[in-house]
Amino acid sequence: MLQDLLPADIFAFFLVFARVGSAMMMMPGFGEQYVSPRFRLLLAGAVTLLITPALVASLPPMPESPLTLFVLLTGEIVIGIFFGTIGRVIMSSLHVAGTVMSFQSGLANALTFDPVSAQQAAMFALFLSVAGLLFVFATDLHHLMLEAMVMSYGLMIPGTVPQIDDMSQVMSRLVADAFVLGIQLSAPFIAVGLVFYLGVGLLARLMPQVQIFFIALPVQIFLGFLAFAFAVSAMLLWFAGRFRDLFMASLGG
């Protein structure tokens, strides 16, 4: 009896772990490069151990052939990566907003390493990426991502063929919505930059003998930091609300 139950339990655990582990590998905060791989593996195993008893009834039986098992695990990994990428795409809106803000503030060439995106980023993009990630955990939005992993078993039943067409449509719409969110977050800077460049252009026409753009650069940087000081709290609050809305909309909620 024990010999029959033990392989089934191990199969159920690793089948759930294939989806949960691949999702947590992509989720913002959980799957960052600066997080220890051992900690990520331990956390994914703990979450899998916690939710497996509640999902056993929805899992398919253990397949007979290794090829069927490989296909089943591949489908679970693809689904997990899809659900984990949703949060990652929404977080990219902060990078878009920070890049636009840096261009409008004259700080586009002030690049530094961004640990969230693991690449060079402008200062505003770096700050917003780190602050947005902190805001996600401070407002318990990471619970929403963990809950989505459990909800995914009701949307995409294990053992069925992943709906690649639906997944691609959801992801393409989400990328567009994330870009729109990035532009919305940087809207105050676009307005300030438009007014500033219009004024600088008029002064350059009125005083062509003065190199007005060199004189105006410190003013532009000062206005950028001033606008950021006034708008950053509202930007993060707006991002938190839109993060929840976009995430639930991607899940069909």
N, C-alpha and C positions, 0 to 999 in steps of 0.2 A: 504493500500500500504506500509506504513512504517513498519507495523507489519510483512509483508512478506520479506522486504529487510533487516531488522535488524538481524534476525537470520542467514540469509545467509552471511552477512558481518562478524558476529561473528564466524561463522563456518569457513569461509575462513581464518580469522586471526589466529585462534587457530590451523588450519591444517598446515599453514605455520610455525607457532611458534613451532609446534612439531618437525619439521625437523631442523629449524634454532636453536632453543634452545638446542636440543640434540647435534648438531654439535659444537656450541660454548662452550658447556660443556666439550668437548674433545679437542678443539683446543689449541695449545700451546700459552701461553700469555693470552688468554681469559679465559681458564678454569683452571687456576692454583689455588691451595688451598689457597694461600695467597691473592687472589683477593676476595673482599667482595661478598658474594652471592647476596646481594641486587643490587650491581652494575652490576653483570653478568646478573641478571634477567632484570634489567632496560635496559641494552644494547641490550640484545636479543629481548626484546619487541620493542625497537626503530627500530632496523634493520628489524624486521618483519613488523612493521607498514609502513616502507619505501618501502619495496619490494612487499608487498601484492597486491597493485593495478596493478602492472605490471604482476602478476602471476594469477590473477583471471580467465583469459580465459583458463588456462591449468589445473585448479582445477576441480575435479569431483563434481557433485551435492551432496547436503547434504543427507546422507543415511536415510532410513526410520527406520531401527532397531538399537538399541544400540549395538548389536553384530557386525554388519557391521561397525559401527563407531569405535568400539574398534579395529577391525582388521585393519582398515584404518590408525588409529593413530599409531598402533604398527609398521606398515610398514614404516611410515614416521620417526618414532623414530629410527628404525634400519638403515635407509638410512642416517639420520643425524649423528648418531654415526660413521658410516663407513667413511663418508667424513671428520668428525672431527678427526678421528684416523689417517688419512693419514699424516697430519702435525706432530702429536705426534710421529709416528714411525720414520719419517725422523729426528726429533730432537733427537731421541735416539742414532743416529750415533755419536753425540758429546759425549755422555756418554761412548760409546764403545771406542772412540778415547782417551778420558781422562783416562779411566781405563788402556788401553794398555800403554799409556805414563807414568802413575804412576808406573806400573810394571817395565818398562825399566829404570826409573829414581831412583828406590829404595825407592819410596814413597807410595807403595801400602798400607801400614798400617796406613798412615796418613789420617784418615777418618774424615769427618765432615758432617753436615746435608746439603743436597741439597734441596733447596726449590722448584726447578723445578720438580725433580723426587720424592720428598717427601720421601727420604730415605737416608741412609748413603752413601756417595760417596767419592772417592779420591779427593785430592785437584785439580788436573788438570781437572778431570771430572766436579767438581763444577764450576770452572772458565769457562770452555768451555760451559757448559749448560747455565749459566747466560749471558755470552758474546754472545753466539749464539742467544739466545732469544732477546737480545737487538739489535743485528745485523738484525734480521728479521724485527723488527719494524722500525729501522733506515733506512733500504733500501726499505720500503713499501712492503715487501713480505706478510705482513698480509692482504693487499688488495687482493692478489691472493687467499688467503683462503676465504675471504668474497665473492669474485667473483665466486669461485667454488660452493658456496651454491646456487647461482642463476643459474649457469650452470647446476647444478644437476637436475633441473626440466626439462631440455631438454634431459638428459641422462636417468633419471629414473622418468617417469611420475607418478604423484600421482594417486593412485587408482589401479595401476598394482602391480603384485606380484614382490617383490624385487628379483633380480637375485643373489641369494645367491652363486651359483657356480662361477659366474664371480667375485663377490666380494671377495670370498675366494682366487681365483687365483691371483687377483690384490694385495691382502694383503700379500700373501705368497711371491710373487715376490718383493714387496716393502720391506719386512723385510730383504730379502737377499740383495737387493741393499743398504739398510741402513747399514747393517753390512759391506759390501764392502766399502762403503763411510767412515765408521769409521776406517777401516784398512788403507785406503788411507790417511786419515788425520794424522794418527799416523806413517806413513811410515818413516819420518825422524828419529823418535825416535827408531824405530825398527832397522834401519841401524846403528845408533850411538850405541845402546845397543849391537848389534851383534859384532861390532868392539871392543867395550870396554870389553865385556866378553871374546872375543878371546885373547885380550892382557893380561887381568888379568889371564887367564888360562895359558898362556905361562910363565908369571912371577911366577906363583905358581909352575910350574914345574922346573923353573930355580932356584928358591929360596924356597925350601920346608920348611925350618926352619922358615920362616917368615909368619905370618898370614896375607897374602896379601889381603884377602877379607875384613878384618876389616879396613885395611889401605885404601883400594880403595873405601869404601862406601862414604866418603865425596866427593871424586873426582867424583863419579857417580852422586851424587845429584847436584854437581856444573855443570857438563856437561848437566844434564837434564834441569836445569833452563836456561843455556846458549842456548841450542837448542830451548827451548820454546820461548825465547826472540827473536830469529831470525825467527822462523817459524810461530808464532801465527797470524800475519797479513795475511800471505798467506793462512793459514788454514781457517780463517774466510771468506776470499774472495772466496776460492774454495768451502766452504760449502754453501755460499749464491747462487752461480751459480748452484750447484748441487741440492739445495733445490728447486729452480724453475723448473729445468729439471725433477726431480723425481716427483714433484707434478703434472706437466702437463702430464707426461707420465702415471701417475695413472688415470688421467681423460680421457685418450685416445687422448690427444692433441699432 
